[in-house]
Amino acid sequence: MREPKPFQLLPFLLSVLFLSIGFTIFSLFRPFPLEETDWEFLANLRALTEEGGFYSGQEPLPFLILVFWKKMTGLNYIPAFLSLASLFYSLFLHLFLLLLRRDAWNRNHYLFTFLAGFLPYSYGFPTAHFPETVCLVFILLVFLTFRFEKIFDLIVFPTLTLLAFLSSFTMFYLGFSFFVIFSTIRGAKKQAQRTSVFYKKRNVPFIFLLSYLGFFFISLFLISYFDFFGKGSISYLFSQWIGEIKQIILPMLVISAGYILLKTEKELNTYTASVITIILIGVSIFFIYRDLIKTEKEPWSLRISSLTKAYGQAAILKSDPLYLQKEFSYALYFTTETKTKFYKTKELSPKSFIYVTGIWPQDVLLIQKSLLGKRGGRLPGLVPLGDDAILIQKSLLDRIKPYGSLDFLSKKVNDHWETFPVISLYDSYLKSMQNRFGFLSFF
């Protein structure tokens, strides 16, 4: 695919190491976790480490690497996750620069890679999209090693392809498609330049490209027809791709633009340019911290504390099923090892509790007054969590149906219940993959 050039491995590895260490330190000082997937990955890491199973539907391979990394380094959950995510992100950025390489690198090539790693809009990619980051590393290795010049290449290519597939189904679907399209178009152009009549009439790479595109569109149709990702599978898939591309495209553009400019503008290879690039990295980190301080995210600590207190007071029993939104469920498990449900089921038992937001203290007082009258007291089946959320039991919901003044509560509960996802074919596929790797599935 590309002619091998003399390559200095030691500076490359040192740069990967320095960027991963720098990004880890940066991540340890920034607020974390912030995203639902951050909590999910931490919950899965804890479940794998302590119970030998997955708390949610995730590809097993990235988390096997994560568990091995944690055991090897002896780090706690959050430092282990942040350091490995940083390492794979650093590898991804450096491998992308390596994909562009035609001439020798200097220090500013590496500094542009550092700048790409600390961009305000993309800093959260390796932690919010950890499996996708691992998959991208393997996809880039496929790009870099695809030559088929030696017998050993027949082993490397399928091995890396399989590792990419096992890392992230959605990212592999997108990344490998880019690889096939790029490689076949390049191969088709080379075949068209040959003088052989056979190759002019039968351009094998072009035929392979058409075949793959046919497979791609047929698979999209089947994904949509069978609701592989749930209702609106295609919109879900493309929204995933768009969200990931929006975060990762800017670092790739910075590296590409930096590489082109360093090749064409000699002034950018000076020490002055190096100092300016370092200043830009510092400015970028400053803006990231400034924005994070202003961002208000649900820390879950208050609601987890209220829920733990409710268990202690026997307002909720350990045997009572709890239906929480995904992020709350992940945060609760990572903090307290309490398992809850975050998928919709066909039927709710009378003892089931549903998490509902938008219910304020005055609403709680109205509910208590309507059912308990003047005697007041604690209402069984109703557990306030913070200022605007409650857990309400199914049996209590059935009791309040005759009360017209409480219709708002029934509507709120129904609206929240409809937001709970159902287990899709993709979730079932992930569960089967986890079982094939010898792990339990707790969802």
Disulfide bonds with the S-S distance in Angstrom:
none
